[in-house]
Structures are given as structure tokens and as C-alpha cells.
Amino acid sequence: MDIFTELNNEGKTVIIVTHDEQVAKCCNKIIHVVDGELQL
């Protein structure tokens, strides 16, 4: 996660797909997919 954070701080877009809530908490924006629909 440190590498992803560093890349993002350098202006790079990082997309992480996870089922792990601890990993998701490290992200700036979280989008949930429920029954195939995006839940912003």
C-alpha cells in the first residue's frame, strides 16, 4: 500500500479492486458495486 500511496502522491491514478475493508480504508474514494450497479 505504501508504494500505491507514493505513486498517487506523485499524481498517478491508482485503481485498487478489493473485498478487504482495511485496504479500502487506505483509498481516497470508495465505489461499491452492489448487484452489478455502482454505489457512489
C-alpha distance matrix in Angstrom:
0.0 3.8 5.4 5.1 6.1 8.5 9.9 10.5 12.2 14.3 15.6 14.0 13.7 10.6 11.7 9.9 12.6 12.3 14.9 12.6 13.3 10.8 7.9 10.4 10.9 7.8 9.5 12.6 14.8 15.3 18.0 19.6 21.8 24.9 27.7 26.6 26.6 23.9 23.7 22.5
3.8 0.0 3.8 5.5 5.1 6.1 8.6 9.8 10.4 12.4 14.5 13.6 14.3 12.0 14.0 13.0 16.1 16.1 18.6 16.2 16.5 13.6 11.2 13.4 13.2 9.6 11.4 13.7 16.6 17.8 20.8 22.7 25.2 28.3 31.2 30.0 29.8 26.9 26.6 25.0
5.4 3.8 0.0 3.8 5.4 5.1 6.2 8.6 9.8 10.7 12.8 11.3 12.4 10.3 12.8 12.4 15.7 16.4 19.5 17.7 18.5 16.1 13.1 15.0 15.5 11.9 12.7 14.8 17.3 18.6 21.2 23.3 25.4 28.7 31.4 29.8 29.7 26.9 27.1 25.5
5.1 5.5 3.8 0.0 3.8 5.4 5.2 6.2 8.6 9.9 11.0 9.0 9.2 6.7 9.1 9.1 12.6 13.8 17.1 15.7 16.3 14.5 11.2 12.3 13.2 9.8 9.6 11.7 13.8 15.1 17.6 19.8 21.9 25.4 28.1 26.4 26.1 23.2 23.5 21.8
6.1 5.1 5.4 3.8 0.0 3.8 5.5 5.1 6.1 8.7 10.0 9.4 10.0 8.4 11.0 11.2 14.7 15.6 18.5 16.7 16.5 14.4 11.5 12.3 12.1 8.4 8.5 9.8 12.8 14.8 17.8 20.3 22.9 26.3 29.3 27.8 27.1 23.9 23.6 21.5
8.5 6.1 5.1 5.4 3.8 0.0 3.8 5.4 5.1 6.4 9.0 8.9 10.8 10.1 13.4 14.1 17.8 18.9 22.0 20.2 20.2 17.9 15.1 16.1 15.9 12.1 12.1 13.0 16.0 18.3 21.1 23.8 26.3 29.7 32.6 30.9 30.2 27.0 26.9 24.7
9.9 8.6 6.2 5.2 5.5 3.8 0.0 3.8 5.4 5.1 6.7 5.5 7.7 7.5 11.2 12.7 16.4 18.3 21.7 20.6 20.8 19.2 15.9 16.4 17.0 13.4 12.5 13.2 15.5 17.8 20.1 22.9 25.0 28.6 31.3 29.2 28.6 25.4 25.8 23.6
10.5 9.8 8.6 6.2 5.1 5.4 3.8 0.0 3.8 5.3 5.2 4.7 5.9 6.3 9.8 11.6 15.4 17.3 20.5 19.6 19.3 18.0 14.9 14.6 14.9 11.5 9.9 9.8 12.2 14.9 17.3 20.4 22.7 26.3 29.2 27.2 26.2 22.8 22.9 20.4
12.2 10.4 9.8 8.6 6.1 5.1 5.4 3.8 0.0 3.8 5.4 7.1 9.2 10.0 13.5 15.1 18.8 20.4 23.5 22.1 21.4 19.6 17.0 16.8 16.3 12.9 11.8 11.2 14.2 17.2 20.0 23.2 25.8 29.3 32.4 30.5 29.2 25.7 25.5 22.7
14.3 12.4 10.7 9.9 8.7 6.4 5.1 5.3 3.8 0.0 3.8 5.8 9.1 10.7 14.5 16.6 20.4 22.4 25.7 24.6 24.3 22.7 19.8 19.7 19.7 16.2 14.9 14.3 16.9 19.9 22.2 25.5 27.8 31.4 34.2 32.0 30.9 27.5 27.7 25.0
15.6 14.5 12.8 11.0 10.0 9.0 6.7 5.2 5.4 3.8 0.0 3.8 6.6 9.3 12.8 15.6 19.2 21.6 25.0 24.4 24.0 22.9 19.9 19.2 19.4 16.3 14.2 13.0 15.0 18.1 20.0 23.5 25.6 29.3 32.0 29.6 28.2 24.8 25.2 22.4
14.0 13.6 11.3 9.0 9.4 8.9 5.5 4.7 7.1 5.8 3.8 0.0 3.8 6.3 9.9 12.8 16.4 19.1 22.6 22.3 22.4 21.6 18.2 17.7 18.7 15.6 13.4 13.0 14.4 16.9 18.5 21.7 23.5 27.2 29.7 27.2 26.2 23.0 23.8 21.4
13.7 14.3 12.4 9.2 10.0 10.8 7.7 5.9 9.2 9.1 6.6 3.8 0.0 3.8 6.6 10.0 13.3 16.2 19.7 19.9 20.0 19.7 16.3 15.3 16.7 14.2 11.3 11.0 11.6 13.8 14.9 18.2 19.8 23.5 26.0 23.4 22.4 19.2 20.2 17.9
10.6 12.0 10.3 6.7 8.4 10.1 7.5 6.3 10.0 10.7 9.3 6.3 3.8 0.0 3.8 6.5 10.0 12.8 16.4 16.4 16.9 16.6 13.0 12.3 14.2 11.7 9.2 10.2 10.7 12.1 13.5 16.3 17.9 21.6 24.1 21.8 21.2 18.2 19.1 17.3
11.7 14.0 12.8 9.1 11.0 13.4 11.2 9.8 13.5 14.5 12.8 9.9 6.6 3.8 0.0 3.8 6.7 9.9 13.4 14.2 14.9 15.4 11.8 10.7 13.4 11.8 9.1 10.4 9.8 10.1 10.7 13.1 14.3 18.1 20.4 18.1 17.7 15.0 16.1 14.9
9.9 13.0 12.4 9.1 11.2 14.1 12.7 11.6 15.1 16.6 15.6 12.8 10.0 6.5 3.8 0.0 3.8 6.3 10.0 10.6 11.7 12.2 8.7 8.1 11.3 10.1 8.3 10.8 10.3 9.5 10.4 11.9 13.3 16.8 19.2 17.4 17.5 15.0 15.9 15.3
12.6 16.1 15.7 12.6 14.7 17.8 16.4 15.4 18.8 20.4 19.2 16.4 13.3 10.0 6.7 3.8 0.0 3.8 7.3 9.0 10.8 12.3 9.3 8.5 12.2 12.1 10.6 13.2 11.8 9.7 9.6 9.9 10.5 13.8 15.9 14.4 15.0 13.2 14.3 14.6
12.3 16.1 16.4 13.8 15.6 18.9 18.3 17.3 20.4 22.4 21.6 19.1 16.2 12.8 9.9 6.3 3.8 0.0 3.8 5.4 7.7 9.5 7.2 7.0 10.7 11.4 10.9 14.0 12.9 10.3 10.7 10.1 11.0 13.6 15.9 15.2 16.1 14.5 14.9 15.6
14.9 18.6 19.5 17.1 18.5 22.0 21.7 20.5 23.5 25.7 25.0 22.6 19.7 16.4 13.4 10.0 7.3 3.8 0.0 3.8 6.3 9.0 8.2 8.0 11.2 12.9 12.9 16.0 14.6 11.5 11.6 9.8 10.7 12.3 14.5 14.8 15.9 14.8 14.7 16.0
12.6 16.2 17.7 15.7 16.7 20.2 20.6 19.6 22.1 24.6 24.4 22.3 19.9 16.4 14.2 10.6 9.0 5.4 3.8 0.0 3.8 5.5 5.4 6.4 8.9 10.6 11.6 15.0 14.5 11.9 13.2 12.0 13.7 15.4 17.9 18.3 19.0 17.5 16.9 17.5
13.3 16.5 18.5 16.3 16.5 20.2 20.8 19.3 21.4 24.3 24.0 22.4 20.0 16.9 14.9 11.7 10.8 7.7 6.3 3.8 0.0 3.8 5.4 4.9 6.1 8.9 10.1 13.1 12.6 10.1 12.0 11.1 13.6 15.1 18.2 18.8 18.8 16.9 15.5 15.8
10.8 13.6 16.1 14.5 14.4 17.9 19.2 18.0 19.6 22.7 22.9 21.6 19.7 16.6 15.4 12.2 12.3 9.5 9.0 5.5 3.8 0.0 3.8 5.4 5.2 7.0 9.6 12.8 13.5 11.9 14.5 14.4 17.1 18.8 21.9 22.3 22.3 20.1 18.7 18.4
7.9 11.2 13.1 11.2 11.5 15.1 15.9 14.9 17.0 19.8 19.9 18.2 16.3 13.0 11.8 8.7 9.3 7.2 8.2 5.4 5.4 3.8 0.0 3.8 5.4 5.5 7.4 11.1 11.8 10.5 13.1 13.5 16.0 18.4 21.4 21.2 21.2 18.8 18.0 17.5
10.4 13.4 15.0 12.3 12.3 16.1 16.4 14.6 16.8 19.7 19.2 17.7 15.3 12.3 10.7 8.1 8.5 7.0 8.0 6.4 4.9 5.4 3.8 0.0 3.8 5.3 5.4 8.6 8.5 6.8 9.5 10.2 13.2 15.7 19.0 18.7 18.2 15.5 14.5 13.8
10.9 13.2 15.5 13.2 12.1 15.9 17.0 14.9 16.3 19.7 19.4 18.7 16.7 14.2 13.4 11.3 12.2 10.7 11.2 8.9 6.1 5.2 5.4 3.8 0.0 3.8 5.4 7.9 8.9 8.2 11.6 12.6 16.0 18.2 21.7 21.7 20.8 17.9 16.2 15.0
7.8 9.6 11.9 9.8 8.4 12.1 13.4 11.5 12.9 16.2 16.3 15.6 14.2 11.7 11.8 10.1 12.1 11.4 12.9 10.6 8.9 7.0 5.5 5.3 3.8 0.0 3.8 6.9 9.1 9.6 13.1 14.8 18.0 20.7 24.0 23.5 22.7 19.6 18.4 16.8
9.5 11.4 12.7 9.6 8.5 12.1 12.5 9.9 11.8 14.9 14.2 13.4 11.3 9.2 9.1 8.3 10.6 10.9 12.9 11.6 10.1 9.6 7.4 5.4 5.4 3.8 0.0 3.8 5.6 6.7 10.2 12.6 15.8 18.8 22.1 21.2 20.1 16.8 15.8 13.8
12.6 13.7 14.8 11.7 9.8 13.0 13.2 9.8 11.2 14.3 13.0 13.0 11.0 10.2 10.4 10.8 13.2 14.0 16.0 15.0 13.1 12.8 11.1 8.6 7.9 6.9 3.8 0.0 3.8 6.9 10.3 13.3 16.6 19.6 23.1 22.0 20.2 16.6 15.4 12.7
14.8 16.6 17.3 13.8 12.8 16.0 15.5 12.2 14.2 16.9 15.0 14.4 11.6 10.7 9.8 10.3 11.8 12.9 14.6 14.5 12.6 13.5 11.8 8.5 8.9 9.1 5.6 3.8 0.0 3.8 6.7 10.1 13.3 16.3 19.7 18.5 16.6 12.9 11.7 8.9
15.3 17.8 18.6 15.1 14.8 18.3 17.8 14.9 17.2 19.9 18.1 16.9 13.8 12.1 10.1 9.5 9.7 10.3 11.5 11.9 10.1 11.9 10.5 6.8 8.2 9.6 6.7 6.9 3.8 0.0 3.8 6.5 9.9 12.8 16.3 15.5 13.8 10.4 9.1 7.3
18.0 20.8 21.2 17.6 17.8 21.1 20.1 17.3 20.0 22.2 20.0 18.5 14.9 13.5 10.7 10.4 9.6 10.7 11.6 13.2 12.0 14.5 13.1 9.5 11.6 13.1 10.2 10.3 6.7 3.8 0.0 3.8 6.7 9.7 13.0 11.9 10.0 6.6 5.9 5.0
19.6 22.7 23.3 19.8 20.3 23.8 22.9 20.4 23.2 25.5 23.5 21.7 18.2 16.3 13.1 11.9 9.9 10.1 9.8 12.0 11.1 14.4 13.5 10.2 12.6 14.8 12.6 13.3 10.1 6.5 3.8 0.0 3.8 6.3 9.8 9.5 8.2 5.9 5.0 6.5
21.8 25.2 25.4 21.9 22.9 26.3 25.0 22.7 25.8 27.8 25.6 23.5 19.8 17.9 14.3 13.3 10.5 11.0 10.7 13.7 13.6 17.1 16.0 13.2 16.0 18.0 15.8 16.6 13.3 9.9 6.7 3.8 0.0 3.8 6.6 5.8 5.3 4.6 5.8 8.6
24.9 28.3 28.7 25.4 26.3 29.7 28.6 26.3 29.3 31.4 29.3 27.2 23.5 21.6 18.1 16.8 13.8 13.6 12.3 15.4 15.1 18.8 18.4 15.7 18.2 20.7 18.8 19.6 16.3 12.8 9.7 6.3 3.8 0.0 3.8 5.4 5.3 6.5 6.7 10.4
27.7 31.2 31.4 28.1 29.3 32.6 31.3 29.2 32.4 34.2 32.0 29.7 26.0 24.1 20.4 19.2 15.9 15.9 14.5 17.9 18.2 21.9 21.4 19.0 21.7 24.0 22.1 23.1 19.7 16.3 13.0 9.8 6.6 3.8 0.0 3.8 5.6 8.5 9.8 13.5
26.6 30.0 29.8 26.4 27.8 30.9 29.2 27.2 30.5 32.0 29.6 27.2 23.4 21.8 18.1 17.4 14.4 15.2 14.8 18.3 18.8 22.3 21.2 18.7 21.7 23.5 21.2 22.0 18.5 15.5 11.9 9.5 5.8 5.4 3.8 0.0 3.8 6.8 9.4 12.7
26.6 29.8 29.7 26.1 27.1 30.2 28.6 26.2 29.2 30.9 28.2 26.2 22.4 21.2 17.7 17.5 15.0 16.1 15.9 19.0 18.8 22.3 21.2 18.2 20.8 22.7 20.1 20.2 16.6 13.8 10.0 8.2 5.3 5.3 5.6 3.8 0.0 3.8 6.4 9.5
23.9 26.9 26.9 23.2 23.9 27.0 25.4 22.8 25.7 27.5 24.8 23.0 19.2 18.2 15.0 15.0 13.2 14.5 14.8 17.5 16.9 20.1 18.8 15.5 17.9 19.6 16.8 16.6 12.9 10.4 6.6 5.9 4.6 6.5 8.5 6.8 3.8 0.0 3.8 6.1
23.7 26.6 27.1 23.5 23.6 26.9 25.8 22.9 25.5 27.7 25.2 23.8 20.2 19.1 16.1 15.9 14.3 14.9 14.7 16.9 15.5 18.7 18.0 14.5 16.2 18.4 15.8 15.4 11.7 9.1 5.9 5.0 5.8 6.7 9.8 9.4 6.4 3.8 0.0 3.8
22.5 25.0 25.5 21.8 21.5 24.7 23.6 20.4 22.7 25.0 22.4 21.4 17.9 17.3 14.9 15.3 14.6 15.6 16.0 17.5 15.8 18.4 17.5 13.8 15.0 16.8 13.8 12.7 8.9 7.3 5.0 6.5 8.6 10.4 13.5 12.7 9.5 6.1 3.8 0.0
